[in-house]
Amino acid sequence: MSLWITQLAAELGVDPPVEIADLLDATRNIAHNVSRPAAPLSLYVLGLAAASGVDQAELVARVDALVEKWQRDDHSGIDE
């Protein structure tokens, strides 16, 4: 997978992610605690934020905190 990500980043003219494991953990966290369809779209939004220069580790921490808050709040009946 690391080779794929490196080649994909090169093809798209961007730097590869620094910590792939952190991104995979965030994706899993979102998929299991928010919704599966939200996971790839959330990582896309995270990527947009990363492009603005925010540190990847900070972004992942903020995503994880939001997922924890999401779990505490009642989101029953919300359309996925």
C-alpha positions as CSV (number, residue, x, y, z in Angstrom):
1,M,0.0,0.0,0.0
2,S,2.8,2.4,0.8
3,L,4.2,2.1,-2.8
4,W,0.7,2.8,-4.2
5,I,0.3,5.9,-2.0
6,T,3.7,7.2,-3.0
7,Q,3.0,6.6,-6.7
8,L,-0.4,8.2,-6.5
9,A,1.0,11.2,-4.7
10,A,3.7,11.6,-7.4
11,E,1.1,11.2,-10.2
12,L,-1.1,13.9,-8.6
13,G,1.9,16.2,-8.0
14,V,1.6,16.3,-4.2
15,D,3.7,15.0,-1.2
16,P,2.6,11.7,0.2
17,P,1.1,11.7,3.6
18,V,3.6,11.7,6.5
19,E,1.9,9.1,8.7
20,I,-0.3,6.7,6.8
21,A,-1.1,4.6,9.9
22,D,-2.6,7.7,11.6
23,L,-4.8,8.4,8.5
24,L,-5.9,4.8,8.4
25,D,-6.8,4.9,12.1
26,A,-8.8,8.1,11.6
27,T,-10.6,6.5,8.7
28,R,-11.5,3.4,10.8
29,N,-12.6,5.6,13.7
30,I,-15.0,7.6,11.5
31,A,-16.3,4.5,9.7
32,H,-17.1,2.7,13.0
33,N,-18.3,5.6,15.0
34,V,-20.0,8.0,12.5
35,S,-20.8,6.1,9.3
36,R,-18.9,4.0,6.7
37,P,-19.8,6.4,3.8
38,A,-18.5,9.3,5.9
39,A,-15.0,7.9,6.2
40,P,-13.6,8.5,2.7
41,L,-15.3,11.8,2.3
42,S,-14.1,12.9,5.7
43,L,-10.5,12.1,4.7
44,Y,-11.0,14.1,1.6
45,V,-12.0,17.1,3.7
46,L,-8.9,16.4,6.0
47,G,-6.8,16.5,2.8
48,L,-8.2,19.8,1.9
49,A,-7.3,21.1,5.3
50,A,-3.8,19.6,5.0
51,A,-3.4,21.4,1.7
52,S,-3.8,24.7,3.5
53,G,-0.7,23.9,5.6
54,V,-2.2,22.6,8.8
55,D,0.0,19.8,10.3
56,Q,-1.3,16.3,9.6
57,A,-1.0,15.2,13.2
58,E,-3.0,18.2,14.4
59,L,-5.7,17.5,11.9
60,V,-6.0,13.8,12.8
61,A,-6.2,14.8,16.5
62,R,-9.0,17.3,15.7
63,V,-10.9,14.7,13.7
64,D,-10.6,12.1,16.5
65,A,-11.9,14.7,19.0
66,L,-14.8,15.5,16.7
67,V,-15.6,11.8,16.4
68,E,-15.6,11.4,20.2
69,K,-18.0,14.4,20.5
70,W,-20.2,12.9,17.7
71,Q,-20.5,9.7,19.8
72,R,-21.5,11.6,22.9
73,D,-24.2,13.6,21.1
74,D,-27.5,12.0,20.0
75,H,-27.5,11.7,16.2
76,S,-30.4,9.2,16.0
77,G,-32.6,9.8,13.0
78,I,-30.0,11.8,11.1
79,D,-30.0,10.8,7.5
80,E,-26.7,9.3,6.4
